Amino acid sequence: MRGTSQAARDKVLSAFDPVAIAAGKDGMALAEQLFAAVDALDGSGSLRRALTDPGRDGEDKASLVASLFGSYDARVVSVISDLASARWSAGADLAAALEDAGVLALLAVAQSTEVLHAVEEQLFLVERELTSSRDLLTALGDRSATVDGRLGVLADVLLGKVESVTYALVARKVAAPRGVRLLDAVRGLVNLAAERSNLLVVSVTAAIELSAAQRVRLASILKETYGRDMQVNVAVDPEVLGGIKIQVGSEVVDGTVVARLADARRRLVG
């Protein structure tokens, strides 16, 4: 999303954030309606053009939104109207901003009901499961399968086992990929949940589970390095043999036995 669109998105979502938090559990319904609006825009080029046409004034667009989405919650209609009244660098950016508003609404539910940390951890575990299970990733990301079929697979795996917000977030990405690979979409959700907690995500891969004391110690060391509180997500992979691999954003520190053996092998061959 380019400058003009990004500025419009950020301004409207910033105003919507406190509204979404105040909505509490009603945020689940707000998110559903926002996603339905996204689907309507994705399915109609004429509607996208009408709501992003720079030649139409804001009042005209707001009137169109009211006529099309008047049955929706007033808070949702307000967000759609505000976004439609803004200027966009590309027509597709309006739908993308509405999608972000839906995700924001769900994360606001998690925050207001005090399960945001649990949601972030569960999303990370979903990411790890998708990374380790190629069959599951294929089944959930198969564009040739029906939406109901993909959601049926997801329900078998997650429904009733995670927070409702976690399930709703992943289900949305499974049902409506919108050109984004599922694994990338889930990773994005992990980062958004962590950002909402004002935490920096640290992905750790170790041969065995870290103890609570080890996690606290690692988070403390990394906080001193990066100057931010850390959300330490640990994935257990026996194949690393020993040591740990740490990833903070694009930075990777690989201190695993496997990495050291590979390095020694390269030196010997060289």
NUMAR-315333 format. One record per residue (C-alpha): residue number from 1; residue in three letters; x, y, z. Coordinates in pm, 1 decimal. Layout:
BEGIN
NUM  Ala  X  Y  Z
...
//
This chain:
BEGIN
1  Met  0.0  0.0  0.0
2  Arg  152.0  329.7  -112.0
3  Gly  170.5  667.1  63.5
4  Thr  -174.2  817.4  4.1
5  Ser  -353.1  488.8  69.0
6  Gln  -143.4  411.1  374.0
7  Ala  -216.2  750.2  526.0
8  Ala  -590.5  708.3  466.4
9  Arg  -592.0  358.7  612.9
10  Asp  -393.5  457.5  920.7
11  Lys  -609.8  762.8  994.7
12  Val  -940.7  573.9  978.4
13  Leu  -817.7  265.3  1163.8
14  Ser  -667.0  481.9  1436.3
15  Ala  -1008.6  637.0  1495.2
16  Phe  -1179.9  297.1  1478.4
17  Asp  -947.0  132.1  1730.4
18  Pro  -1104.9  273.8  2051.1
19  Val  -1450.6  204.2  1907.8
20  Ala  -1354.5  -159.1  1848.6
21  Ile  -1213.1  -194.3  2200.5
22  Ala  -1526.3  -45.1  2352.6
23  Ala  -1737.1  -292.1  2152.8
24  Gly  -1603.9  -582.6  2359.7
25  Lys  -1734.6  -917.6  2237.2
26  Asp  -1955.0  -736.3  1985.0
27  Gly  -1631.7  -691.6  1792.5
28  Met  -1673.5  -1044.9  1657.4
29  Ala  -1990.5  -935.4  1475.7
30  Leu  -1825.2  -612.0  1359.5
31  Ala  -1541.6  -814.5  1208.8
32  Glu  -1782.7  -1045.5  1027.5
33  Gln  -1958.5  -749.7  868.3
34  Leu  -1632.0  -581.4  771.7
35  Phe  -1513.3  -902.5  606.5
36  Ala  -1847.0  -931.7  425.4
37  Ala  -1792.9  -579.3  290.6
38  Val  -1446.6  -681.8  171.9
39  Asp  -1594.7  -981.7  -8.7
40  Ala  -1851.8  -755.2  -173.4
41  Leu  -1576.8  -524.6  -299.3
42  Asp  -1361.1  -813.5  -415.2
43  Gly  -1653.9  -954.9  -606.1
44  Ser  -1757.5  -635.2  -783.6
45  Gly  -1523.0  -422.3  -988.4
46  Ser  -1796.5  -165.2  -1045.8
47  Leu  -1849.7  -125.7  -671.0
48  Arg  -1475.6  -81.6  -611.9
49  Arg  -1460.2  183.6  -880.3
50  Ala  -1764.7  363.4  -746.3
51  Leu  -1624.9  382.5  -392.1
52  Thr  -1271.3  478.9  -494.2
53  Asp  -1353.1  717.0  -778.7
54  Pro  -1161.2  1040.1  -701.4
55  Gly  -1420.9  1231.6  -904.3
56  Arg  -1703.3  1150.1  -658.6
57  Asp  -1728.3  1357.1  -344.6
58  Gly  -1729.7  1209.6  3.2
59  Glu  -2099.0  1270.3  66.9
60  Asp  -2193.8  1086.8  -251.1
61  Lys  -1981.8  789.7  -151.4
62  Ala  -2118.8  791.2  203.4
63  Ser  -2470.8  786.8  59.4
64  Leu  -2382.1  488.2  -158.4
65  Val  -2232.5  306.4  141.9
66  Ala  -2548.6  373.0  343.6
67  Ser  -2768.9  235.3  67.2
68  Leu  -2558.8  -79.7  22.2
69  Phe  -2460.0  -155.7  380.6
70  Gly  -2737.1  15.9  575.9
71  Ser  -2837.0  -309.5  746.5
72  Tyr  -2491.7  -337.3  904.5
73  Asp  -2398.2  -211.8  1249.8
74  Ala  -2365.7  167.1  1250.5
75  Arg  -2004.6  140.4  1364.2
76  Val  -1921.7  -69.7  1059.1
77  Val  -2107.8  163.4  823.3
78  Ser  -1909.9  452.7  969.6
79  Val  -1575.8  281.7  902.7
80  Ile  -1673.3  190.2  546.8
81  Ser  -1793.3  546.2  481.6
82  Asp  -1477.9  700.7  625.0
83  Leu  -1256.3  474.5  418.0
84  Ala  -1462.4  523.5  100.5
85  Ser  -1445.3  901.8  144.5
86  Ala  -1065.0  892.9  151.2
87  Arg  -832.8  904.9  -150.4
88  Trp  -662.9  583.5  -265.0
89  Ser  -352.5  518.1  -472.7
90  Ala  -512.4  200.2  -610.1
91  Gly  -870.2  74.8  -612.2
92  Ala  -778.0  -250.9  -439.0
93  Asp  -640.7  -60.1  -138.5
94  Leu  -988.0  19.7  -3.6
95  Ala  -1072.2  -351.7  31.1
96  Ala  -729.9  -417.2  185.7
97  Ala  -791.6  -144.5  444.9
98  Leu  -1133.6  -291.4  528.2
99  Glu  -971.5  -631.8  570.6
100  Asp  -726.0  -474.2  814.4
101  Ala  -1018.3  -316.0  1000.3
102  Gly  -1176.8  -659.3  1041.4
103  Val  -855.2  -803.4  1181.0
104  Leu  -823.2  -502.1  1411.5
105  Ala  -1176.8  -563.3  1539.2
106  Leu  -1092.7  -923.7  1627.5
107  Leu  -767.5  -831.4  1801.9
108  Ala  -956.3  -561.6  1992.8
109  Val  -1190.8  -834.0  2117.8
110  Ala  -889.8  -1030.8  2240.2
111  Gln  -751.6  -721.9  2411.5
112  Ser  -1077.4  -618.1  2577.9
113  Thr  -1141.6  -973.6  2701.9
114  Glu  -780.2  -1011.0  2819.1
115  Val  -686.5  -1306.9  2597.9
116  Leu  -456.7  -1122.0  2357.4
117  His  -144.4  -1297.3  2486.4
118  Ala  -309.2  -1637.9  2450.8
119  Val  -421.3  -1551.7  2097.1
120  Glu  -68.6  -1448.0  1999.5
121  Glu  77.6  -1772.0  2135.4
122  Gln  -189.2  -1982.3  1964.2
123  Leu  -131.2  -1810.1  1631.0
124  Phe  238.2  -1886.2  1665.3
125  Leu  160.8  -2253.1  1729.8
126  Val  -63.0  -2257.7  1422.4
127  Glu  223.7  -2113.6  1220.4
128  Arg  459.1  -2382.2  1349.3
129  Glu  206.6  -2655.6  1271.3
130  Leu  162.5  -2527.1  917.4
131  Thr  539.0  -2511.1  876.4
132  Ser  590.6  -2867.4  994.8
133  Ser  287.9  -3027.2  825.3
134  Arg  297.2  -2985.7  449.8
135  Asp  -21.9  -3190.7  411.5
136  Leu  -217.7  -2959.6  642.7
137  Leu  -81.9  -2647.7  473.9
138  Thr  -180.4  -2786.9  134.8
139  Ala  -528.7  -2883.9  250.9
140  Leu  -599.2  -2542.1  404.2
141  Gly  -442.0  -2345.5  120.8
142  Asp  -578.1  -2545.0  -173.6
143  Arg  -745.8  -2284.1  -395.2
144  Ser  -904.8  -2560.0  -606.0
145  Ala  -1098.7  -2685.8  -300.5
146  Thr  -1422.1  -2520.9  -190.5
147  Val  -1421.6  -2270.4  93.4
148  Asp  -1646.1  -2502.0  294.5
149  Gly  -1404.2  -2787.4  235.9
150  Arg  -1105.2  -2586.7  358.3
151  Leu  -1296.6  -2459.7  660.8
152  Gly  -1405.6  -2815.8  737.9
153  Val  -1041.6  -2920.7  759.8
154  Leu  -965.8  -2622.1  983.1
155  Ala  -1257.2  -2704.2  1211.9
156  Asp  -1130.1  -3059.2  1254.5
157  Val  -791.1  -2924.9  1359.4
158  Leu  -868.3  -2612.7  1563.7
159  Leu  -1234.5  -2562.6  1649.2
160  Gly  -1289.1  -2572.5  2025.3
161  Lys  -916.1  -2600.7  2092.6
162  Val  -820.7  -2232.9  2071.1
163  Glu  -971.4  -1896.9  2163.0
164  Ser  -1264.1  -1794.0  1943.6
165  Val  -1064.1  -1492.8  1821.9
166  Thr  -773.9  -1716.8  1716.9
167  Tyr  -1008.8  -1940.7  1524.3
168  Ala  -1186.1  -1647.7  1358.2
169  Leu  -855.9  -1491.7  1247.2
170  Val  -721.0  -1812.0  1094.2
171  Ala  -1057.7  -1905.3  943.5
172  Arg  -1071.4  -1569.8  764.9
173  Lys  -730.3  -1625.7  605.7
174  Val  -828.6  -1979.2  504.0
175  Ala  -1163.2  -1870.0  357.7
176  Ala  -1039.3  -1555.4  181.9
177  Pro  -665.2  -1569.1  102.1
178  Arg  -688.4  -1250.0  -108.7
179  Gly  -371.5  -1336.8  -296.3
180  Val  -160.9  -1400.5  15.9
181  Arg  -11.8  -1741.3  97.7
182  Leu  -167.7  -1888.3  410.8
183  Leu  162.3  -1927.5  594.3
184  Asp  254.9  -1566.1  524.9
185  Ala  -92.3  -1453.1  634.8
186  Val  -66.5  -1637.6  967.4
187  Arg  282.3  -1499.3  1028.0
188  Gly  140.6  -1154.6  968.7
189  Leu  -128.8  -1220.5  1228.5
190  Val  135.1  -1329.9  1481.6
191  Asn  318.9  -1002.2  1433.3
192  Leu  0.7  -793.4  1453.6
193  Ala  -101.4  -959.5  1780.0
194  Ala  245.2  -901.3  1924.8
195  Glu  249.2  -539.9  1808.8
196  Arg  -85.3  -483.8  1976.5
197  Ser  70.7  -612.9  2297.7
198  Asn  360.7  -372.8  2230.6
199  Leu  593.7  -669.1  2216.7
200  Leu  869.4  -763.4  1974.2
201  Val  832.4  -1121.7  1853.0
202  Val  1125.8  -1355.7  1909.9
203  Ser  1107.2  -1696.8  1742.4
204  Val  1324.1  -1958.4  1913.7
205  Thr  1391.0  -2309.2  1787.3
206  Ala  1538.9  -2554.5  2036.2
207  Ala  1586.1  -2928.8  2068.7
208  Ile  1383.0  -2936.9  2391.4
209  Glu  1123.9  -2712.6  2553.0
210  Leu  1271.2  -2416.9  2743.2
211  Ser  1180.3  -2380.2  3107.1
212  Ala  991.7  -2075.2  3230.6
213  Ala  1312.4  -1947.1  3391.7
214  Gln  1503.6  -1988.4  3064.6
215  Arg  1235.5  -1798.5  2872.8
216  Val  1242.4  -1512.3  3122.8
217  Arg  1621.2  -1498.9  3112.8
218  Leu  1628.5  -1501.4  2731.9
219  Ala  1362.4  -1229.5  2712.1
220  Ser  1562.0  -1018.5  2958.6
221  Ile  1884.2  -1053.2  2757.0
222  Leu  1707.5  -966.1  2431.5
223  Lys  1530.7  -668.5  2590.1
224  Glu  1869.5  -528.0  2688.6
225  Thr  1984.3  -572.3  2327.9
226  Tyr  1678.0  -437.0  2144.6
227  Gly  1531.1  -202.8  2406.7
228  Arg  1183.8  -358.2  2377.3
229  Asp  980.1  -608.4  2576.3
230  Met  983.3  -946.1  2405.6
231  Gln  726.8  -1213.5  2323.4
232  Val  935.0  -1532.5  2318.5
233  Asn  777.1  -1804.7  2104.3
234  Val  950.7  -2141.7  2130.4
235  Ala  927.5  -2421.0  1874.2
236  Val  1072.2  -2760.5  1966.8
237  Asp  1260.7  -2941.1  1689.5
238  Pro  1465.3  -3246.7  1799.4
239  Glu  1651.4  -3236.6  1467.4
240  Val  1853.5  -2933.7  1579.2
241  Leu  2023.7  -3173.6  1829.1
242  Gly  2125.8  -2899.8  2072.9
243  Gly  2166.1  -2525.0  2113.8
244  Ile  1906.3  -2274.0  1997.3
245  Lys  1818.4  -2067.5  1691.9
246  Ile  1686.9  -1716.4  1757.4
247  Gln  1508.9  -1497.2  1503.7
248  Val  1411.0  -1136.4  1573.0
249  Gly  1255.7  -984.2  1262.2
250  Ser  1499.6  -1047.4  978.7
251  Glu  1792.1  -1111.2  1214.6
252  Val  1882.4  -1475.6  1275.0
253  Val  2132.3  -1612.8  1525.3
254  Asp  2173.3  -1985.5  1467.1
255  Gly  2360.9  -2149.3  1753.2
256  Thr  2227.7  -2500.5  1699.5
257  Val  2450.1  -2806.2  1681.2
258  Val  2323.9  -2871.7  1328.8
259  Ala  2427.5  -2522.2  1220.3
260  Arg  2773.0  -2560.6  1376.4
261  Leu  2820.5  -2898.0  1208.4
262  Ala  2714.4  -2751.8  875.2
263  Asp  2960.3  -2465.5  921.7
264  Ala  3240.8  -2708.0  1007.9
265  Arg  3156.0  -2912.8  700.9
266  Arg  3173.4  -2604.5  476.9
267  Arg  3513.7  -2514.9  620.7
268  Leu  3645.1  -2863.9  559.9
269  Val  3520.3  -2867.8  201.1
270  Gly  3655.8  -2519.2  142.1
//
